[in-house]
Amino acid sequence: MEIYNSNPHVLNLLGHLVVNQEVPLPPDLEKRLNKAQQEGYFRLFNNIDKSLIRKDLDPDRALKLMQWMMDGYTGEIINFLKGKKLSQIDLEPYWEDFYAYLEMLRRVFYHQEEGEK
């Protein structure tokens, strides 16, 4: 959210390019955008403390499930936003929704301390 607040115009342009795909991107720009998306996933899933994942789950499979869930959520949001002008949409509810899903993933996949729910 900090990045969006500091660079809203740049992120609105990138969001528009990703969501609407009205004009094919030049190959070099598409390559850079794909690299940025891959780096985002790497940062998201790199250095995760796998010891926090419940002991009855395979940590790598749990992380893969989390990634698939996030991919599905991202696809749903992209489909919803297609054709809309991103600069005129209040994205805060979508961020709140996203963080609520992250919290649910923590409760499902992470082991809970005694008395924690």
MDAnalysis code that builds the backbone (N, CA, C; Angstrom):
import MDAnalysis as mda
import numpy as np

u = mda.Universe.empty(351, n_residues=117, atom_resindex=np.repeat(np.arange(117), 3), trajectory=True)
u.add_TopologyAttr("name", ["N", "CA", "C"] * 117)
u.add_TopologyAttr("resid", np.arange(1, 118))
u.add_TopologyAttr("resname", ["MET", "GLU", "ILE", "TYR", "ASN", "SER", "ASN", "PRO", "HIS", "VAL", "LEU", "ASN", "LEU", "LEU", "GLY", "HIS", "LEU", "VAL", "VAL", "ASN", "GLN", "GLU", "VAL", "PRO", "LEU", "PRO", "PRO", "ASP", "LEU", "GLU", "LYS", "ARG", "LEU", "ASN", "LYS", "ALA", "GLN", "GLN", "GLU", "GLY", "TYR", "PHE", "ARG", "LEU", "PHE", "ASN", "ASN", "ILE", "ASP", "LYS", "SER", "LEU", "ILE", "ARG", "LYS", "ASP", "LEU", "ASP", "PRO", "ASP", "ARG", "ALA", "LEU", "LYS", "LEU", "MET", "GLN", "TRP", "MET", "MET", "ASP", "GLY", "TYR", "THR", "GLY", "GLU", "ILE", "ILE", "ASN", "PHE", "LEU", "LYS", "GLY", "LYS", "LYS", "LEU", "SER", "GLN", "ILE", "ASP", "LEU", "GLU", "PRO", "TYR", "TRP", "GLU", "ASP", "PHE", "TYR", "ALA", "TYR", "LEU", "GLU", "MET", "LEU", "ARG", "ARG", "VAL", "PHE", "TYR", "HIS", "GLN", "GLU", "GLU", "GLY", "GLU", "LYS"])
u.atoms.positions = np.array([
    [0.828, -1.182, 0.000],
    [0.000, 0.000, 0.000],
    [0.873, 1.246, 0.000],
    [2.031, 1.198, 0.686],
    [2.944, 2.342, 0.698],
    [3.414, 2.675, -0.707],
    [3.729, 1.638, -1.475],
    [4.204, 1.851, -2.844],
    [3.115, 2.547, -3.654],
    [1.870, 2.108, -3.504],
    [0.779, 2.725, -4.254],
    [0.631, 4.195, -3.864],
    [0.675, 4.487, -2.585],
    [0.518, 5.874, -2.131],
    [1.630, 6.774, -2.642],
    [2.841, 6.240, -2.792],
    [3.952, 7.068, -3.250],
    [4.037, 7.163, -4.776],
    [3.451, 6.212, -5.499],
    [3.520, 6.191, -6.971],
    [2.177, 5.840, -7.608],
    [1.092, 6.524, -7.270],
    [-0.212, 6.095, -7.768],
    [-0.343, 6.129, -9.291],
    [0.257, 7.106, -9.946],
    [0.103, 7.209, -11.397],
    [0.829, 6.077, -12.128],
    [2.024, 5.768, -11.664],
    [2.787, 4.686, -12.279],
    [2.046, 3.360, -12.090],
    [1.571, 3.112, -10.884],
    [0.879, 1.846, -10.617],
    [-0.478, 1.791, -11.309],
    [-1.154, 2.930, -11.466],
    [-2.403, 2.936, -12.232],
    [-2.141, 2.572, -13.686],
    [-1.055, 3.096, -14.255],
    [-0.705, 2.761, -15.638],
    [-0.390, 1.276, -15.751],
    [0.446, 0.771, -14.857],
    [0.778, -0.661, -14.895],
    [-0.474, -1.518, -14.706],
    [-1.306, -1.116, -13.752],
    [-2.548, -1.846, -13.523],
    [-3.429, -1.841, -14.756],
    [-3.522, -0.699, -15.408],
    [-4.339, -0.597, -16.628],
    [-3.791, -1.523, -17.711],
    [-2.468, -1.545, -17.874],
    [-1.858, -2.411, -18.885],
    [-2.122, -3.879, -18.591],
    [-2.027, -4.266, -17.337],
    [-2.227, -5.671, -16.953],
    [-3.694, -6.055, -17.054],
    [-4.576, -5.197, -16.557],
    [-5.996, -5.527, -16.483],
    [-6.658, -5.491, -17.855],
    [-6.437, -4.438, -18.584],
    [-7.212, -4.242, -19.808],
    [-6.582, -4.846, -21.058],
    [-5.301, -4.907, -21.139],
    [-4.599, -5.540, -22.263],
    [-5.211, -5.160, -23.615],
    [-5.603, -3.886, -23.753],
    [-6.223, -3.423, -24.994],
    [-5.225, -3.396, -26.148],
    [-4.020, -3.017, -25.830],
    [-2.981, -2.903, -26.840],
    [-1.863, -3.857, -26.446],
    [-1.430, -4.701, -27.388],
    [-0.322, -5.601, -27.052],
    [0.913, -4.796, -26.663],
    [1.563, -5.235, -25.622],
    [2.774, -4.562, -25.169],
    [3.942, -4.927, -26.074],
    [4.861, -3.990, -26.263],
    [6.088, -4.358, -26.979],
    [6.781, -5.492, -26.223],
    [7.419, -6.399, -26.949],
    [8.026, -7.572, -26.293],
    [8.958, -7.226, -25.129],
    [9.769, -6.170, -25.273],
    [10.690, -5.845, -24.186],
    [9.945, -5.363, -22.944],
    [8.856, -4.604, -23.130],
    [8.066, -4.136, -21.994],
    [7.303, -5.292, -21.345],
    [6.772, -6.187, -22.170],
    [6.076, -7.358, -21.627],
    [7.038, -8.226, -20.820],
    [8.258, -8.366, -21.319],
    [9.273, -9.153, -20.615],
    [9.598, -8.508, -19.264],
    [9.728, -7.180, -19.249],
    [10.027, -6.477, -18.002],
    [8.861, -6.576, -17.017],
    [7.639, -6.498, -17.518],
    [6.467, -6.620, -16.655],
    [6.382, -8.027, -16.063],
    [6.621, -9.038, -16.879],
    [6.623, -10.423, -16.378],
    [7.723, -10.625, -15.340],
    [8.881, -10.017, -15.581],
    [9.981, -10.133, -14.620],
    [9.596, -9.466, -13.304],
    [8.946, -8.324, -13.375],
    [8.517, -7.626, -12.150],
    [7.508, -8.470, -11.382],
    [6.592, -9.137, -12.099],
    [5.617, -10.010, -11.437],
    [6.318, -11.191, -10.775],
    [7.282, -11.780, -11.463],
    [8.027, -12.899, -10.889],
    [8.821, -12.462, -9.658],
    [9.415, -11.284, -9.728],
    [10.155, -10.767, -8.581],
    [9.219, -10.518, -7.400],
    [7.999, -10.070, -7.706],
    [7.013, -9.861, -6.645],
    [6.689, -11.164, -5.936],
    [6.477, -12.232, -6.707],
    [6.220, -13.540, -6.096],
    [7.428, -14.020, -5.310],
    [8.617, -13.797, -5.861],
    [9.823, -14.220, -5.163],
    [9.920, -13.520, -3.815],
    [9.692, -12.212, -3.805],
    [9.757, -11.469, -2.545],
    [8.681, -11.913, -1.568],
    [7.531, -12.266, -2.111],
    [6.420, -12.688, -1.272],
    [6.705, -14.042, -0.622],
    [7.283, -14.956, -1.395],
    [7.466, -16.318, -0.906],
    [8.899, -16.633, -0.477],
    [9.815, -15.710, -0.659],
    [11.201, -15.931, -0.250],
    [11.339, -15.660, 1.250],
    [12.208, -16.384, 1.869],
    [12.502, -16.206, 3.296],
    [11.302, -16.458, 4.199],
    [10.397, -17.296, 3.773],
    [9.282, -17.674, 4.634],
    [9.790, -18.677, 5.653],
    [9.439, -18.457, 6.883],
    [9.813, -19.377, 7.950],
    [8.875, -20.586, 7.894],
    [9.350, -21.648, 7.269],
    [8.514, -22.836, 7.084],
    [8.188, -23.535, 8.394],
    [8.926, -23.210, 9.443],
    [8.636, -23.833, 10.739],
    [7.304, -23.340, 11.305],
    [6.776, -22.242, 10.766],
    [5.485, -21.717, 11.218],
    [4.304, -22.500, 10.643],
    [4.558, -23.256, 9.574],
    [3.488, -24.039, 8.936],
    [3.174, -25.250, 9.809],
    [1.890, -25.556, 9.890],
    [1.450, -26.674, 10.738],
    [2.290, -27.917, 10.463],
    [2.557, -28.655, 11.510],
    [3.424, -29.835, 11.425],
    [2.807, -30.968, 10.602],
    [1.466, -30.989, 10.499],
    [0.815, -32.064, 9.748],
    [0.729, -31.757, 8.251],
    [1.336, -30.655, 7.811],
    [1.317, -30.272, 6.397],
    [2.734, -30.260, 5.830],
    [2.844, -30.618, 4.572],
    [4.109, -30.474, 3.870],
    [4.291, -28.980, 3.563],
    [5.345, -28.357, 4.070],
    [5.501, -26.910, 3.908],
    [5.532, -26.438, 2.453],
    [6.226, -27.182, 1.593],
    [6.312, -26.768, 0.194],
    [4.955, -26.855, -0.509],
    [4.201, -27.890, -0.196],
    [2.859, -28.013, -0.784],
    [1.919, -26.946, -0.224],
    [2.062, -26.640, 1.045],
    [1.234, -25.594, 1.647],
    [1.517, -24.252, 0.971],
    [2.796, -23.960, 0.734],
    [3.151, -22.716, 0.060],
    [2.619, -22.695, -1.370],
    [2.661, -23.845, -2.044],
    [2.132, -23.921, -3.411],
    [0.628, -23.653, -3.398],
    [-0.085, -24.230, -2.425],
    [-1.527, -23.961, -2.309],
    [-1.798, -22.483, -2.065],
    [-0.978, -21.862, -1.225],
    [-1.144, -20.431, -0.978],
    [-0.944, -19.638, -2.263],
    [0.068, -20.024, -3.040],
    [0.330, -19.331, -4.298],
    [-0.850, -19.509, -5.256],
    [-1.388, -20.706, -5.360],
    [-2.538, -20.945, -6.243],
    [-3.745, -20.124, -5.800],
    [-3.947, -20.051, -4.493],
    [-5.071, -19.255, -3.991],
    [-4.895, -17.783, -4.334],
    [-3.674, -17.289, -4.185],
    [-3.419, -15.889, -4.506],
    [-3.540, -15.637, -6.002],
    [-3.090, -16.590, -6.816],
    [-3.250, -16.464, -8.272],
    [-4.732, -16.387, -8.639],
    [-5.537, -17.232, -8.015],
    [-6.977, -17.232, -8.283],
    [-7.623, -15.934, -7.865],
    [-7.239, -15.421, -6.707],
    [-7.785, -14.154, -6.230],
    [-7.385, -13.021, -7.181],
    [-6.113, -13.022, -7.592],
    [-5.628, -12.004, -8.523],
    [-6.405, -12.058, -9.834],
    [-6.611, -13.263, -10.368],
    [-7.366, -13.413, -11.608],
    [-8.796, -12.904, -11.466],
    [-9.411, -13.181, -10.336],
    [-10.781, -12.713, -10.089],
    [-10.840, -11.186, -10.061],
    [-9.895, -10.574, -9.382],
    [-9.860, -9.109, -9.301],
    [-9.594, -8.516, -10.683],
    [-8.661, -9.092, -11.433],
    [-8.364, -8.584, -12.781],
    [-9.603, -8.659, -13.656],
    [-10.327, -9.772, -13.621],
    [-11.544, -9.893, -14.422],
    [-12.590, -8.868, -14.002],
    [-12.715, -8.624, -12.717],
    [-13.683, -7.640, -12.223],
    [-13.322, -6.226, -12.675],
    [-12.018, -5.917, -12.703],
    [-11.575, -4.562, -13.018],
    [-11.463, -4.283, -14.518],
    [-11.559, -5.313, -15.352],
    [-11.432, -5.107, -16.794],
    [-12.430, -4.064, -17.283],
    [-11.927, -3.152, -18.097],
    [-12.770, -2.128, -18.683],
    [-13.050, -0.955, -17.775],
    [-12.584, -1.019, -16.541],
    [-12.817, 0.070, -15.594],
    [-11.587, 0.974, -15.545],
    [-11.814, 2.213, -15.218],
    [-10.727, 3.178, -15.084],
    [-10.188, 3.078, -13.657],
    [-9.010, 2.508, -13.521],
    [-8.447, 2.219, -12.204],
    [-8.239, 3.471, -11.363],
    [-7.950, 4.583, -11.993],
    [-7.702, 5.807, -11.232],
    [-8.966, 6.317, -10.546],
    [-10.131, 5.809, -10.961],
    [-11.391, 6.250, -10.369],
    [-11.992, 5.222, -9.406],
    [-11.231, 4.188, -9.114],
    [-11.723, 3.131, -8.226],
    [-11.000, 3.229, -6.891],
    [-11.770, 3.175, -5.821],
    [-11.186, 3.131, -4.477],
    [-10.666, 1.713, -4.250],
    [-9.370, 1.564, -4.245],
    [-8.760, 0.240, -4.110],
    [-8.663, -0.225, -2.662],
    [-8.920, 0.654, -1.723],
    [-8.800, 0.304, -0.305],
    [-9.632, -0.930, 0.071],
    [-10.907, -1.038, -0.363],
    [-11.670, -2.246, -0.017],
    [-11.049, -3.536, -0.560],
    [-10.396, -3.435, -1.708],
    [-9.750, -4.616, -2.279],
    [-8.525, -5.003, -1.459],
    [-7.779, -4.000, -0.975],
    [-6.644, -4.288, -0.103],
    [-7.120, -4.890, 1.209],
    [-8.195, -4.348, 1.772],
    [-8.740, -4.893, 3.019],
    [-9.164, -6.341, 2.817],
    [-9.811, -6.611, 1.693],
    [-10.236, -7.966, 1.362],
    [-9.020, -8.892, 1.241],
    [-7.997, -8.411, 0.540],
    [-6.779, -9.187, 0.352],
    [-6.139, -9.538, 1.696],
    [-6.033, -8.548, 2.578],
    [-5.434, -8.806, 3.888],
    [-6.291, -9.742, 4.737],
    [-7.599, -9.680, 4.569],
    [-8.483, -10.623, 5.276],
    [-8.229, -12.050, 4.792],
    [-8.043, -12.215, 3.484],
    [-7.722, -13.550, 2.956],
    [-6.357, -14.021, 3.451],
    [-5.395, -13.120, 3.515],
    [-4.078, -13.509, 4.045],
    [-4.190, -13.992, 5.485],
    [-5.002, -13.305, 6.266],
    [-5.195, -13.723, 7.657],
    [-5.839, -15.108, 7.722],
    [-6.786, -15.363, 6.845],
    [-7.403, -16.688, 6.801],
    [-6.370, -17.755, 6.437],
    [-5.501, -17.443, 5.480],
    [-4.454, -18.396, 5.103],
    [-3.538, -18.682, 6.283],
    [-3.227, -17.653, 7.060],
    [-2.394, -17.868, 8.251],
    [-3.077, -18.830, 9.220],
    [-4.376, -18.633, 9.431],
    [-5.091, -19.493, 10.379],
    [-5.187, -20.926, 9.863],
    [-5.302, -21.088, 8.552],
    [-5.441, -22.433, 7.985],
    [-4.104, -23.167, 7.959],
    [-3.038, -22.484, 7.560],
    [-1.768, -23.154, 7.305],
    [-0.739, -23.058, 8.435],
    [-0.831, -22.060, 9.279],
    [0.156, -21.895, 10.343],
    [-0.330, -22.568, 11.613],
    [0.618, -23.129, 12.348],
    [0.223, -23.709, 13.635],
    [-0.077, -22.574, 14.599],
    [-1.022, -22.810, 15.484],
    [-1.475, -21.799, 16.434],
    [-0.845, -22.093, 17.792],
    [-0.478, -21.038, 18.479],
    [0.009, -21.194, 19.850],
    [-1.180, -21.525, 20.743],
    [-0.917, -22.110, 21.871],
    [-1.964, -22.469, 22.827],
    [-2.776, -21.224, 23.179],
    [-4.092, -21.346, 23.062],
    [-5.006, -20.243, 23.402],
    [-5.184, -19.232, 22.274],
    [-4.478, -19.403, 21.167],
    [-4.584, -18.479, 20.035],
    [-5.595, -19.025, 19.053],
    [-6.440, -18.183, 18.529],
    [-7.424, -18.613, 17.518],
    [-7.520, -17.602, 16.431],
])
